[in-house]
Structures are given as C-alpha cells and as structure tokens.
Amino acid sequence: MRLWLCRASAGLFLSLLFVFGWARAILADPEMDAHVREIVTENLAPLTADHPGGLAAAAYVAGRLQFFNFGFADEAQKRPVTSDTLFNVASVRKVFEATLVALGVLRGELRMDDPVGKYVTELHGDYISRVTIGELATHTSGLLLPTDHPPWPNASYSRDEFFEMLNAWTPPNREAPGRQRIYTHAGYVLLQLALERRYGVPIAQLVESRILTPLGMHSTLIPERGQDNRAIMPPELLQKAVQGYSEHGTPIGPPGNQQGYFDFPGTGQMFSTARDLATFMAACIDGNVADPQLREALRMTQAEAFHVDHTFGQAMAWEDVDLGEVAIVDKPGGLDNASAYVGLVPARRIGLLLLANRGEFSHEIGRYHILPALARQ
C-alpha cells in the first residue's frame, strides 16, 4: 500500500508539472508577443525589402521564442527563407569551440593556462611557445596573421605552412601574450587543432557529441569542404542551404559555399538553421540544459576575460558590450556572402538571432537597436 501511494503521489506530481507547464504555455502575454513582433519587424523588414537574399531571425523574450523570416534563400528559384533554411554562420562557430574549451576546463581535461604547444607539438617559435589555450579563446594571444585582416592573401595554407607561419611569428608592435585584445581568425584555427590533438577526435565530432547532441540540435554541422569549395553534406541538408550573395546582389559560390585560407580538415564554416541556433541561444540565456557542466560552460564563455574599454570587453569568443541601459553579450560573424549574429541580454532573459545570406548585413541593428528596444519593453 505504501509503495502504491508513493507511485500515485509521484504520478500526481508529474501530472501537476505537465499541467503547470501547459498552463504557462497557454497563458502567454499576447500584448508582449505583439510588441516583440513589432520591434523586430520594424527594424528588419526595411533591410530586406529591396535587397538580395533573405534573413531568418529569432527573438527570445522571457522564455518565449518567436521566429521571423524575410526574403529568399535563392532568388532565382524564388525559394523563401524559413526557420529551417540552412545558413553559413561564419565566425559564430567560434562560440562552440569556446564552449568546448570551457567544458574541458570544468571536466579537468585541460587548463586555460596550458601552452598551446602542449597539444600542438610542432610549435617551437619563441612567441608562439608562450601562447596559452585561454589566450587563444579570448583573442588575447597577440597573433595577427595575414589571414586575419585585409589586404587578404591570394594563397591558401596547408597545416605545415600554418605551423611555419606561427613559428616565425614576431609581434610588430611589441604585443605580448595576454596583454591586448586582437581579434584573430588564425588563433581559433589553432585552437581547433589543439582541441583535436587533446581529444584525438575531429572538431566536427567534438562539437556534435559534446554540444549539439545534448542540446538536441540536429540541423547544425561542420562539414568538410569539397574541391569546389562546397560543403560536403547529405543531399537533404544541401537542398536546404541558401544561395549566398554579395552586399550588391551578386551570387557568390553555389549553395553550401565554404570559404577560408586554410586547406586542411575542419577549417570550413559551420552551417545551421534559425530553429537550431535559437535552441543554443535559449540555453545560453536560461541554462535549460540537462548536463550541469554544459550549462556552466555556456555561462563561463560569456564572462568578460579582458577589459577593452568602458564599453567593450572580450569573453571566450563572445563580446561583452555595456550600453549603460543594457549589458549585451554577443557574437557577430560574416563572409562576403553570409552574415550571422547572436546577441544575448542575460539579465533580462532576452536573445536575438540573425542569419542572412548576403555579405555585410550589419549586426549593429541587433546590438544597438533591437536588443535595447526589447530590453525596454
């Protein structure tokens, strides 16, 4: 009898949880939802009305997600953008590698002050030997290779050529590891190699097993790059990929186009959908993650690690932006045919996601207009 009562009580408890959750879902605030739609649409619709390509967006406010879609994934086919359209997310990939580092630290598998040469043993140059995992993750290594800034090189680099550049690196302006914030794509390529060496697993599998699968993100991947610079992915995903356009409307590459100066595995871009990335965004804000270490890792990556000035700070891949009225944690990304942005206001439980299939789509609209407006409501 006592066992039956325990089971009955447990069943009643679970039923109440279900009813409570269902009630929360149906007791949404229609006025708030409408206000969110108004803010997002008024800011984004004019930017896509007379421009090539399209935009997928998502807003997360007080635990509720809303999706917004504008324009075309492919202008020639008149294929509209949806929340399940596959976009190249460019440098937004970096927050996933930063999360792998945070997870590794929390699990005692690596340390932020580990020299990168501990894992990438080909490195022996005087400067690079002093660079740590944490400095790579926070853009404070001081590295600034030709692949990091214009004028962009015409060449691509093999893994061995990359190591040669790193070993020969000497700072032009007395930079020192950990002393300054210099955004570096090459630093994250090196971080990728360090993670692969530490775990003996390709970066795509690491991200999938440690982040994507636990979060239920099934339409996000880091595919290898084919000879035509097209991502190698299953046909059903490739059919969802956008055609990329320049800011002036010129098609650049085929759907699934990947770009980069490094010619070795794992260096292509990540692809994802607004629906998948919105799941990641919500987890970063509310910590609704079953694995407590992953939950803590997502928080850990957002904490300021290097203070730049009164407005900007650098976290692990994320940037911290203090606008006075609101504190934002965000990460923009862009190529000449793709733009992406994820912005968080953790204190207000607000998030914004933007994915565009054209170059030079301004992330400032999210950072300086939409997120502050959502925070004021």
Stockholm file with secondary structure:
# STOCKHOLM 1.0

chainA/1-377         MRLWLCRASAGLFLSLLFVFGWARAILADPEMDAHVREIVTENLAPLTADHPGGLAAAAYVAGRLQFFNFGFADEAQKRPVTSDTLFNVASVRKVFEATLVALGVLRGELRMDDPVGKYVTELHGDYISRVTIGELATHTSGLLLPTDHPPWPNASYSRDEFFEMLNAWTPPNREAPGRQRIYTHAGYVLLQLALERRYGVPIAQLVESRILTPLGMHSTLIPERGQDNRAIMPPELLQKAVQGYSEHGTPIGPPGNQQGYFDFPGTGQMFSTARDLATFMAACIDGNVADPQLREALRMTQAEAFHVDHTFGQAMAWEDVDLGEVAIVDKPGGLDNASAYVGLVPARRIGLLLLANRGEFSHEIGRYHILPALARQ
#=GR chainA/1-377 SS CHHHHHHHHHHHHHHHHHHHHHHHHHTCCHHHHHHHHHHHHHHHHHHHTTSSSEEEEEEEETTEEEEEEEEEEETTTTEECCTTCBEECGGGGHHHHHHHHHHHHHTTSCCTTSBGGGTCTTCCCTTGGGCBHHHHHTTCSCCCCGGGSSSCCSCCBCHHHHHHHHHHCCCTTCCCTTSSCCCCHHHHHHHHHHHHHHHTSCHHHHHIIIIIHHHTCCSCBCCEECTTSBEECCHHHHTTBCCCBCTTSCBCSSTTBCCCSBCSTTCSCCEECHHHHHHHHHHHHHCCCSSHHHHHHHHHHHSCCEECSSSEEECSSCEEEECSSCEEEEEEEEETTEEEEEEEEGGGTEEEEEEESBTTCCTHIIIIIIHHHHHHC
#=GC SS_cons         CHHHHHHHHHHHHHHHHHHHHHHHHHTCCHHHHHHHHHHHHHHHHHHHTTSSSEEEEEEEETTEEEEEEEEEEETTTTEECCTTCBEECGGGGHHHHHHHHHHHHHTTSCCTTSBGGGTCTTCCCTTGGGCBHHHHHTTCSCCCCGGGSSSCCSCCBCHHHHHHHHHHCCCTTCCCTTSSCCCCHHHHHHHHHHHHHHHTSCHHHHHIIIIIHHHTCCSCBCCEECTTSBEECCHHHHTTBCCCBCTTSCBCSSTTBCCCSBCSTTCSCCEECHHHHHHHHHHHHHCCCSSHHHHHHHHHHHSCCEECSSSEEECSSCEEEECSSCEEEEEEEEETTEEEEEEEEGGGTEEEEEEESBTTCCTHIIIIIIHHHHHHC
//
